[in-house]
Amino acid sequence: MSMVRIHPSPQQDNEQDIFLRIQSRCRRLDPSWINKYLILARPIYLPMEKYLYEDLAKLEDSHWWHISKRNSVIELIKLIGRKNLRILDIGCGTGGNLKAFSRYGEVWGIDNAAEAINYCKSKGLKNVKLGSSDKTGFDGATFDAVTLLDVLEHVEEAKTLKEIKRILKADGKLIITVPAFSWLWSRWDEVLHHKRRYTSSGLADLLAKSGFDVQKISYMYSFLVLPAYLVRFIKSKVSGKKYSSDFELSSPLLNKIFLTTSRLERFFWMTFGLPLGTSLICVAKK
């Protein structure tokens, strides 16, 4: 099979449009092909669209999905069983997680988007800086825990995991969330500049090959699979060039229902693990 290469261009919007068109067509032919090969056509880790940072800053403390994911990660941080942890949040976004994680020790954040860092600083967060997942700029064996929340699907996996292993202390923990299942791929993934979605076995194998010991892995948001599939399918058919944020669809009532449901679901995935969901959550030891 001949390879498709898109070389970086000063006109980033044109490069993105070209890539997304090729990505969409290739995925219709074989959803697995893009995960294996087309990543080579896109060597740049592109930040989210600027309007999505505004969206995140506005909703991260009130939208059920952000709250639920943050609380799930906090439960895994608690299982480390120590106080005064040194925690790094890679892809810290607009800072909501940094504030919450700071109850458990000293927290640092890096992001590759200036917009994200500016939002963090406007909230009074000081331990933040521009950086990439594969070149964090920290000394080796610095952190007790690294959180990588909906970031791995954007970046070069091997380089990122190698860097995280380097900066983790002995027996340090990596906590990851990623989107699940390639058959759930939609235009929302393209808007977010995702390169791939994951299965439980695929993520576990990747971490094992990178030298991590997977301690817990499960799908979550099982109740969201059918609604997410239907809503994103309909939106992809009726949306114009700009695909609006999926977070805009939540109402106050739905927000409460989904937040309560996700809280109940957390007991089951933490205790037994779930076989289906729109996301994966995992904790692995160095």
C-alpha positions as CSV (number, residue, x, y, z in Angstrom):
1,M,0.0,0.0,0.0
2,S,1.4,3.4,-0.9
3,M,1.9,5.9,1.9
4,V,0.2,9.3,2.0
5,R,2.4,12.1,3.4
6,I,1.3,15.6,4.3
7,H,4.2,17.8,5.0
8,P,3.9,20.6,7.6
9,S,2.7,23.9,6.1
10,P,2.6,27.4,7.4
11,Q,-1.1,27.4,6.6
12,Q,-2.2,25.1,9.4
13,D,-5.9,25.3,8.6
14,N,-5.3,23.9,5.1
15,E,-3.1,21.1,6.4
16,Q,-5.8,20.2,8.9
17,D,-8.5,20.2,6.3
18,I,-6.5,18.0,4.0
19,F,-5.6,15.5,6.7
20,L,-9.2,15.2,7.9
21,R,-10.5,14.5,4.5
22,I,-8.0,11.8,3.9
23,Q,-8.6,10.5,7.4
24,S,-12.4,10.2,6.9
25,R,-12.1,8.4,3.6
26,C,-9.5,6.0,4.8
27,R,-11.5,5.2,7.9
28,R,-14.6,4.3,5.8
29,L,-12.5,1.8,3.9
30,D,-10.8,0.2,7.0
31,P,-11.0,1.8,10.5
32,S,-7.8,0.1,11.6
33,W,-5.7,1.4,8.8
34,I,-5.5,4.9,10.0
35,N,-4.3,3.8,13.5
36,K,-1.4,1.8,11.9
37,Y,-0.3,4.0,9.0
38,L,-1.9,7.4,8.6
39,I,-0.4,8.7,11.8
40,L,2.8,9.0,9.8
41,A,1.1,11.6,7.7
42,R,0.6,13.9,10.7
43,P,3.8,14.3,12.7
44,I,2.6,17.5,14.4
45,Y,0.7,17.3,17.7
46,L,-2.0,20.0,17.0
47,P,-3.7,21.8,19.9
48,M,-7.4,21.8,20.1
49,E,-9.4,24.5,18.3
50,K,-9.2,27.7,20.2
51,Y,-13.0,27.9,20.8
52,L,-12.8,24.5,22.6
53,Y,-10.5,26.0,25.3
54,E,-13.2,28.6,26.0
55,D,-15.7,25.8,26.1
56,L,-13.6,23.8,28.5
57,A,-12.9,26.8,30.8
58,K,-16.6,27.5,31.0
59,L,-17.8,23.9,31.6
60,E,-15.1,22.0,33.4
61,D,-16.5,22.8,36.9
62,S,-20.2,22.2,36.0
63,H,-20.5,19.7,33.2
64,W,-21.1,16.1,34.4
65,W,-18.5,14.6,32.1
66,H,-15.6,16.7,33.3
67,I,-16.7,16.3,37.0
68,S,-17.1,12.6,36.7
69,K,-13.8,12.0,35.0
70,R,-12.0,14.2,37.5
71,N,-13.6,12.4,40.4
72,S,-12.7,9.0,38.9
73,V,-9.1,10.0,38.6
74,I,-9.1,11.3,42.2
75,E,-10.3,7.9,43.4
76,L,-7.3,6.3,41.7
77,I,-4.9,9.0,43.2
78,K,-6.3,8.1,46.6
79,L,-5.4,4.4,46.1
80,I,-1.7,5.4,45.9
81,G,-2.0,5.6,49.7
82,R,0.4,8.4,50.4
83,K,0.1,12.1,51.2
84,N,2.1,15.0,49.8
85,L,2.4,13.5,46.3
86,R,4.2,15.2,43.4
87,I,1.7,15.0,40.5
88,L,2.1,16.1,36.9
89,D,-0.9,16.6,34.7
90,I,0.1,16.4,31.0
91,G,-2.3,18.2,28.8
92,C,-3.6,20.2,31.7
93,G,-6.1,22.2,29.6
94,T,-7.6,25.2,31.5
95,G,-6.6,24.0,34.9
96,G,-9.7,22.5,36.6
97,N,-8.0,19.2,37.3
98,L,-4.9,21.0,38.7
99,K,-7.0,22.7,41.4
100,A,-8.7,19.4,42.4
101,F,-5.5,17.3,42.4
102,S,-3.7,19.9,44.6
103,R,-5.5,18.5,47.7
104,Y,-3.2,15.5,47.4
105,G,0.2,17.2,47.1
106,E,2.2,19.5,44.8
107,V,0.8,19.6,41.3
108,W,2.4,20.7,38.0
109,G,0.7,21.1,34.6
110,I,2.0,21.3,31.0
111,D,0.1,21.9,27.8
112,N,1.2,22.5,24.3
113,A,-1.4,25.4,23.8
114,A,-0.7,28.9,25.0
115,E,-4.5,29.4,25.4
116,A,-4.6,26.6,28.0
117,I,-1.6,28.0,29.9
118,N,-3.1,31.5,29.9
119,Y,-6.4,30.2,31.3
120,C,-4.5,28.3,34.1
121,K,-2.5,31.5,35.0
122,S,-5.7,33.5,35.1
123,K,-6.9,31.1,37.8
124,G,-3.8,31.8,39.9
125,L,-2.1,28.5,39.0
126,K,1.7,28.9,39.0
127,N,3.2,25.5,38.3
128,V,2.2,25.5,34.7
129,K,4.2,25.8,31.5
130,L,4.2,25.1,27.8
131,G,5.5,21.7,27.0
132,S,4.9,18.5,25.1
133,S,4.1,15.0,26.3
134,D,7.4,13.6,24.9
135,K,9.6,16.4,26.1
136,T,8.3,17.6,29.5
137,G,11.5,19.3,30.6
138,F,11.5,17.8,34.1
139,D,14.3,15.8,35.7
140,G,14.1,12.0,35.9
141,A,12.3,10.3,38.8
142,T,10.5,13.5,39.8
143,F,6.8,12.5,40.1
144,D,4.8,10.1,42.2
145,A,2.0,10.2,39.7
146,V,1.4,11.4,36.1
147,T,-2.1,11.9,34.8
148,L,-2.6,11.7,31.0
149,L,-6.2,12.4,30.5
150,D,-7.5,12.2,27.0
151,V,-4.1,13.0,25.6
152,L,-2.6,9.8,24.4
153,E,-4.9,9.6,21.4
154,H,-3.3,12.9,20.2
155,V,0.3,12.1,20.4
156,E,3.1,9.7,19.4
157,E,2.5,6.9,21.9
158,A,6.0,5.4,22.3
159,K,7.8,8.7,22.8
160,T,5.2,9.9,25.3
161,L,5.2,6.8,27.4
162,K,9.0,6.6,27.4
163,E,9.1,10.2,28.7
164,I,6.5,9.5,31.4
165,K,8.5,6.4,32.5
166,R,11.6,8.6,32.8
167,I,10.1,11.3,35.0
168,L,8.1,8.9,37.3
169,K,9.7,7.8,40.5
170,A,10.2,4.1,41.2
171,D,6.8,2.5,41.6
172,G,5.2,5.8,40.3
173,K,1.7,5.6,38.9
174,L,0.4,6.6,35.4
175,I,-3.3,7.3,35.3
176,I,-4.8,7.4,31.8
177,T,-8.1,8.1,30.2
178,V,-8.6,7.7,26.4
179,P,-11.6,7.4,24.0
180,A,-12.8,3.8,23.3
181,F,-13.5,1.8,20.2
182,S,-12.8,2.8,16.6
183,W,-16.4,2.1,15.7
184,L,-17.4,5.1,17.8
185,W,-15.2,7.4,15.6
186,S,-17.1,10.6,14.6
187,R,-16.5,14.1,13.4
188,W,-16.1,15.0,17.1
189,D,-12.9,13.0,17.1
190,E,-11.8,15.0,14.1
191,V,-12.6,18.3,15.7
192,L,-10.5,17.3,18.7
193,H,-7.7,16.2,16.4
194,H,-7.7,12.6,17.7
195,K,-5.5,10.1,15.9
196,R,-7.0,6.9,17.3
197,R,-9.4,5.3,19.8
198,Y,-8.6,2.3,21.9
199,T,-9.7,-1.0,23.2
200,S,-8.9,-2.4,26.6
201,S,-6.6,-5.1,25.3
202,G,-4.9,-2.7,22.9
203,L,-4.1,-0.1,25.6
204,A,-2.9,-2.8,28.0
205,D,-0.6,-4.3,25.4
206,L,0.8,-0.8,24.6
207,L,1.5,-0.1,28.2
208,A,3.1,-3.5,28.8
209,K,5.4,-3.0,25.8
210,S,6.4,0.4,27.2
211,G,7.5,-1.2,30.5
212,F,4.4,-0.4,32.6
213,D,2.5,-2.9,34.9
214,V,-1.2,-2.4,34.4
215,Q,-2.9,-2.5,37.7
216,K,-6.5,-1.6,36.8
217,I,-8.2,-1.0,33.4
218,S,-11.8,-0.6,32.6
219,Y,-14.3,1.0,30.2
220,M,-16.5,3.7,31.6
221,Y,-19.6,5.6,30.5
222,S,-21.3,2.4,29.4
223,F,-24.7,4.1,29.6
224,L,-23.5,6.6,27.0
225,V,-22.6,4.3,24.2
226,L,-25.9,4.2,22.3
227,P,-26.8,7.9,22.9
228,A,-23.3,9.0,21.9
229,Y,-23.3,6.9,18.7
230,L,-26.8,8.1,17.6
231,V,-26.2,11.8,18.5
232,R,-22.9,12.0,16.7
233,F,-24.2,10.2,13.7
234,I,-27.1,12.6,13.4
235,K,-24.9,15.6,14.0
236,S,-22.4,14.5,11.4
237,K,-25.2,14.5,8.8
238,V,-26.7,17.8,9.6
239,S,-23.7,19.9,10.7
240,G,-22.0,22.2,8.4
241,K,-18.3,22.8,8.2
242,K,-18.1,23.7,11.9
243,Y,-19.1,20.8,14.1
244,S,-20.4,22.2,17.4
245,S,-19.2,21.0,20.8
246,D,-20.9,17.8,22.0
247,F,-20.9,19.4,25.5
248,E,-23.5,21.9,24.3
249,L,-26.2,19.1,24.2
250,S,-26.5,18.7,28.0
251,S,-29.4,20.3,29.9
252,P,-29.4,20.9,33.7
253,L,-31.7,17.8,34.2
254,L,-29.5,15.6,32.0
255,N,-26.5,16.9,33.7
256,K,-27.8,15.7,37.1
257,I,-29.0,12.4,35.7
258,F,-25.7,11.6,34.0
259,L,-23.6,12.8,37.0
260,T,-25.5,10.5,39.3
261,T,-25.4,7.6,36.9
262,S,-21.6,8.0,36.4
263,R,-21.2,8.0,40.2
264,L,-23.1,4.7,40.5
265,E,-21.2,3.2,37.5
266,R,-17.8,4.1,39.1
267,F,-18.4,1.5,41.9
268,F,-18.8,-1.2,39.3
269,W,-15.8,-0.4,37.1
270,M,-13.6,0.1,40.1
271,T,-14.8,-3.2,41.7
272,F,-15.4,-5.5,38.7
273,G,-14.5,-3.6,35.5
274,L,-16.9,-3.0,32.6
275,P,-16.8,-4.5,29.1
276,L,-18.2,-1.5,27.3
277,G,-18.1,2.2,27.4
278,T,-17.2,5.4,25.4
279,S,-13.9,5.8,27.4
280,L,-11.2,3.8,29.0
281,I,-9.6,4.5,32.3
282,C,-6.4,2.8,33.5
283,V,-3.8,3.0,36.2
284,A,-0.3,1.5,35.6
285,K,2.8,1.3,37.7
286,K,6.3,2.0,36.5
